[in-house]
């Protein structure tokens, strides 16, 4: 858990990143290091949301960067490098999941404070939600909503960028986000 | 001060990270809306609970990629960007439907200009009366996010309705 997570919500300046990519394509180690450092957290977040297991997510993250590097010269630049890389991370994690069988569930405790049917979501109850409780609840969401909420709130992507990563429309990304938040509020109220 | 809907607030809160500058309209809405105040607390908890990459992951990735040469001929293709698409019609159905619609528009338009047909009376009524539009101004309708003007407000939909909307958008 990262209680003081520093979110990099603003995208890297486009020109700076283009220069970095150019140098990485030419094999410059420092440029490669910079790209890995910049996006490790993003890639791991996607892998963890797909696989649910930190060890599997760690393996998938490494493979995702290898896959991306091998395909770097094919990156056309019509999407941002970040969303391109995260799309690779998503596909790589899903491949991992298929290879090892069903998604390995981290042992989940019951979400504390789950509302009984008919109760009204109260601001007071939500205000007392801890970070761990919220994180456990996110893991329960279906994959599309899990990813939309994670990428929006924890990684700072726009709906358009989420759509580029997940292969859906911007509108569908927005709907998945709202559906995820709605479910979380119901579970945690 | 611009009045904000719960959905506007939800989208705005999602944009903000941690500490935020005072925003009169946003703060006024949150102070008066328990649901949105609760969502603000939920988002803060989610952000605080952001999983951190395990220690040493960056180094292990760098070690793995150290020996990988970017390949010219690797089969991986860049992901295809999927924009929101209008429903696809088959080539002949699509062309036929468009042609029929165009012809109908010409016929109906001509009839209206001559003051004929069922639409003519309606056209006269509209021209002679002051019609007040009830609802948000056009400028407030969702624009570039793939939802058409007139689309439902997401915050007001149930889970089942949201899932149905998703199925329609993704089909």
Interface residues (C-beta under 8 A of the other chain):
Chain A: X1 X2 X3 X5 X7 X9 X24 X25 X27 X29 X32 X33 X36 X37 X40 X41 X44 X45 X48 X54 X58 X61 X62 X65 X66 X67 X69 X70 X71 X72 X73 X74 X75 X76 X78 X79 X84 X87 X88 X121 X122 X123 X124 X125 X126 X127 X129 X130 X131 X132 X133 X134 X135 X138 X144 X149 X152 X153 X154 X156 X159 X160 X163 X164 X167 X168 X169 X170 X171 X172 X174 X175 X176 X177 X178 X179 X181 X182 X183 X184 X185 X188 X189
Chain B: X7 X10 X11 X14 X17 X18 X34 X35 X37 X38 X39 X41 X42 X43 X45 X46 X47 X48 X49 X50 X51 X52 X53 X54 X57 X58 X60 X61 X62 X64 X65 X66 X68 X69 X70 X71 X72 X74 X76 X77 X78 X79 X80 X81 X82 X83 X84 X85 X144 X145 X146 X147 X154 X155 X159 X162 X163 X165 X166 X169 X170
